[in-house]
């Protein structure tokens, strides 16, 4: 009997050890450290965005806990109540928020605790914290793309409506009529150009040929002319003019004396004055000069004056 009871005790102990190992192993696989004391907190959200139990809880990107449970009541606006556990040595100041954030690019979510600065008073364990839903990178890209897509669709719709209005109104008919007019003008211009090229262009070409031949003749005559001898004769003429001017400036020649001798100028001026006085006296007493020239005597008036 003792051996039988001993075996039963051993089986019981082994069973208990296996259950403990199973419990610790299961919690270890879930990421729960059962030996580390924790504090529990709660928060409610209108959506989950893929948040599950055992999701990590971060503070500035560092894992400080996990999501323990998620309770839901779809009759409320904030249908989901999330319970989290945080390491006991971390105190959460008043104003700390539980932010639901995107965790990775595969659609997972996590809890981010945003702690205010310079706040000494803290929440008690099992307190309800304020919450926020922070859109992830994919959500922002989707919202931006949707906004751009909406604006593009509106622009395309406006363009289509404008085109439809142009097609439905008289603009298209006027445009087609203008195109017909332009086409007829182009045809007329083409006919005129063809007539010009056939009739006028050969005549103009012949005249240009004659002008070019005359120009070549003139060029040949210019080349054949003795320009050097002509230039030499011009230089000779210029030298002679310079020689004449130098003779005029010098006091040796007659012209130079006439131009440069001041005494000669004075004598000529006195002679002119005397001639002027003589002409004046001749006009006043013409008989005197006639009697004198005929008889070689003196004027009677002069004799009377002497008596």
C-alpha positions in Angstrom: 0.0 0.0 0.0 2.8 2.4 0.8 4.4 1.8 -2.6 1.1 2.4 -4.3 0.5 5.7 -2.5 4.1 6.8 -3.3 3.4 6.2 -6.9 0.2 8.2 -6.8 2.1 11.1 -5.1 4.8 11.0 -7.7 2.2 11.1 -10.5 0.4 14.0 -8.8 3.6 16.0 -8.4 4.6 15.3 -12.0 1.2 16.4 -13.2 1.4 19.6 -11.1 4.8 20.4 -12.5 3.6 19.8 -16.1 0.6 22.1 -15.6 2.9 24.8 -14.2 5.3 24.4 -17.0 2.4 24.5 -19.5 1.1 27.7 -17.9 4.5 29.4 -17.8 5.3 28.3 -21.3 2.0 29.5 -22.7 2.4 32.9 -21.0 6.0 33.0 -22.2 4.8 32.4 -25.7 2.3 35.2 -25.3 5.0 37.5 -24.1 3.7 37.7 -20.5 6.3 37.9 -17.8 4.4 36.5 -14.9 7.3 37.2 -12.5 7.3 40.9 -13.3 4.6 42.9 -11.4 2.4 45.1 -13.5 -0.3 47.7 -13.3 -3.5 47.5 -15.3 -5.2 50.4 -17.2 -8.2 50.7 -19.5 -9.3 52.8 -22.5 -12.2 52.8 -25.0 -12.1 53.1 -28.8 -14.7 53.4 -31.5 -12.6 51.2 -33.8 -9.8 48.6 -33.4 -7.9 48.9 -36.8 -6.7 45.3 -36.3 -5.7 45.5 -32.6 -5.6 42.1 -30.9 -4.8 40.7 -27.5 -1.1 40.5 -26.6 -0.4 43.5 -28.9 2.5 45.5 -27.6 2.3 48.7 -25.5 5.0 51.3 -26.3 6.3 54.4 -24.7 8.4 56.4 -27.3 8.9 53.1 -29.3 10.0 51.0 -26.3 7.8 48.1 -25.2 6.6 48.5 -21.6 3.6 46.2 -21.6 0.9 44.5 -23.7 -2.8 44.3 -24.3 -4.4 41.9 -21.9 -8.0 41.8 -23.0 -10.5 43.5 -25.4 -14.1 43.8 -24.5 -16.8 45.1 -26.9 -20.3 46.5 -26.7 -21.6 47.5 -30.1 -24.5 49.4 -28.6 -22.1 52.2 -27.6 -20.2 54.7 -29.7 -16.9 53.6 -28.1 -17.7 50.0 -28.6 -14.3 48.6 -27.6 -12.7 48.6 -24.1 -9.1 47.7 -24.1 -7.2 46.5 -20.9 -3.5 46.9 -20.9 -0.8 45.9 -18.4 2.3 48.1 -17.9 5.4 47.4 -15.8 4.9 48.4 -12.2 7.9 50.7 -12.0 6.4 52.9 -14.7 4.0 55.6 -13.4 1.7 57.3 -15.8 1.2 61.1 -15.2 -2.1 62.8 -15.5 -2.8 63.6 -19.2 -1.3 60.4 -20.5 -3.2 59.2 -23.5 -3.6 55.7 -25.0 -3.0 56.2 -28.7 -4.1 53.5 -31.1 -1.3 53.4 -33.8 -0.4 51.3 -36.8 2.3 48.8 -36.0 4.2 47.9 -39.2 3.1 47.8 -42.8 1.1 44.6 -42.5 -2.0 46.1 -40.9 -1.3 45.4 -37.3 -1.9 47.9 -34.5 -0.5 48.7 -31.1 -0.9 51.0 -28.1 1.3 54.0 -27.8 1.4 55.8 -24.4 2.0 59.5 -24.8 3.2 61.0 -21.5 3.1 64.7 -20.8 6.1 66.6 -19.5 6.4 68.3 -16.0 3.4 66.6 -14.5 3.9 65.1 -11.0 0.5 63.7 -10.2 -0.1 60.2 -11.7 -3.0 57.9 -12.5 -3.8 55.1 -10.0 -3.7 51.5 -11.3 -6.9 50.3 -13.0 -7.7 53.9 -14.1 -9.4 54.7 -17.3 -7.1 56.7 -19.6 -8.1 59.1 -22.4 -7.6 57.6 -25.9 -6.9 58.7 -29.5 -6.9 56.9 -32.8 -3.8 58.0 -34.7 -4.0 57.4 -38.5 -1.0 55.4 -39.9 1.1 56.0 -42.9 -1.1 53.9 -45.1 -4.2 55.8 -44.0 -2.6 59.1 -44.7 -1.6 57.9 -48.1 -5.0 56.6 -48.8 -6.7 59.8 -47.7 -4.2 61.9 -49.8 -4.7 59.7 -52.8 -8.5 59.8 -52.4 -8.4 63.6 -52.2 -6.2 63.8 -55.3 -8.5 61.3 -57.0 -11.6 63.3 -56.1 -10.1 66.5 -57.5 -8.9 64.7 -60.7 -12.4 63.2 -61.2 -14.0 66.7 -60.7 -11.6 68.2 -63.2 -12.2 65.5 -65.7 -16.0 65.9 -65.2 -15.7 69.6 -65.8 -13.7 69.0 -69.0 -16.2 66.5 -70.3 -19.0 68.9 -69.6 -17.2 71.7 -71.4 -16.5 69.5 -74.4 -20.2 68.4 -74.5 -21.3 72.0 -74.3 -19.0 72.9 -77.2 -20.2 70.0 -79.2 -23.9 70.7 -78.5 -23.8 74.4 -79.2 -23.1 76.4 -82.4 -19.3 76.6 -81.7 -18.6 73.4 -83.6 -20.5 74.6 -86.6 -18.8 77.9 -86.6 -15.4 76.2 -86.2 -16.2 73.9 -89.2 -17.3 76.9 -91.3 -14.1 78.8 -90.4 -12.1 75.7 -91.4 -13.9 75.6 -94.8 -13.1 79.3 -95.4 -9.5 78.7 -94.4 -9.3 75.7 -96.7 -10.7 77.7 -99.7 -8.3 80.5 -99.0 -5.4 78.1 -99.0 -6.5 76.6 -102.3 -6.7 80.1 -103.9 -3.3 81.0 -102.5 -1.9 77.7 -103.9 -3.3 78.5 -107.3 -1.8 82.0 -107.3 1.6 80.6 -106.2 1.5 78.1 -109.0 0.6 80.8 -111.6 3.4 83.0 -110.3 6.0 80.1 -110.4 5.0 79.3 -113.9 4.6 82.7 -115.5 6.4 85.4 -113.4 9.3 83.5 -111.9 11.1 82.8 -115.3 10.9 86.5 -116.2 12.2 87.6 -112.8 15.0 85.0 -113.2 16.0 86.3 -116.6 16.1 89.9 -115.3 18.2 88.8 -112.4 20.6 87.1 -114.8 20.9 90.3 -116.9 21.5 92.3 -113.7 24.2 89.9 -112.6 25.8 90.0 -116.0 25.8 93.9 -115.9 27.3 93.8 -112.4 30.0 91.5 -113.6 30.8 93.9 -116.5 31.0 96.8 -114.1 33.2 94.8 -111.8 35.5 93.9 -114.7 35.7 97.6 -115.8 36.6 98.6 -112.3 39.3 96.0 -112.2 40.6 97.1 -115.6 40.8 100.8 -114.6 44.3 102.1 -113.8 43.5 103.2 -110.3 47.1 103.6 -109.3 47.9 106.2 -112.0 44.7 108.1 -111.1 45.7 108.2 -107.4 49.2 109.3 -108.4 47.8 112.2 -110.5 45.5 113.2 -107.6 48.6 113.2 -105.3 50.5 115.4 -107.7 47.6 117.9 -107.9 47.4 118.0 -104.1 51.2 118.6 -103.9 50.9 121.5 -106.4 48.1 123.0 -104.4 50.1 122.7 -101.2 53.1 124.4 -103.0 50.8 127.3 -104.2 49.5 127.7 -100.6 53.1 127.8 -99.3 54.0 130.5 -101.8 51.0 132.5 -100.8 51.9 132.3 -97.1 55.6 133.3 -97.7 56.6 137.0 -97.9 58.9 136.5 -100.9 56.3 136.5 -103.6 53.9 139.2 -104.8 50.8 137.5 -103.4 52.6 136.9 -100.1 53.6 140.5 -99.9 50.1 141.7 -100.7 48.6 139.4 -98.0 51.3 139.7 -95.3 52.7 143.3 -95.7 50.9 145.6 -93.3 52.5 148.8 -94.6 51.3 148.0 -98.1 47.8 147.5 -96.7 48.1 151.0 -95.1 49.4 152.7 -98.3 46.6 151.1 -100.3 44.1 152.2 -97.8 45.5 155.8 -97.8 45.4 155.8 -101.6 41.8 154.7 -101.6 41.0 157.5 -99.2 42.7 160.0 -101.4 41.0 158.7 -104.5 37.7 159.0 -102.7 38.5 162.6 -101.7 39.5 163.4 -105.3 36.2 161.9 -106.6 34.3 163.9 -104.1 36.0 167.1 -105.1 35.6 166.3 -108.8 31.9 165.9 -108.3 31.8 169.2 -106.4 33.9 171.3 -108.9 34.0 169.6 -112.3 34.8 172.9 -114.2 37.9 173.4 -112.3 39.4 170.2 -113.6 38.1 170.7 -117.1 39.6 174.2 -117.4 42.8 173.0 -115.9 43.1 170.1 -118.3 42.3 172.3 -121.4 44.2 175.5 -120.7 46.7 174.4 -118.1 45.7 177.4 -116.0 44.2 177.9 -112.7 40.6 178.3 -111.8 39.1 181.8 -111.9 37.5 181.3 -108.7 40.9 180.8 -107.2 42.1 184.1 -108.8 39.1 186.0 -107.4 39.9 184.7 -104.0 43.5 185.9 -104.2 42.3 189.5 -105.3 
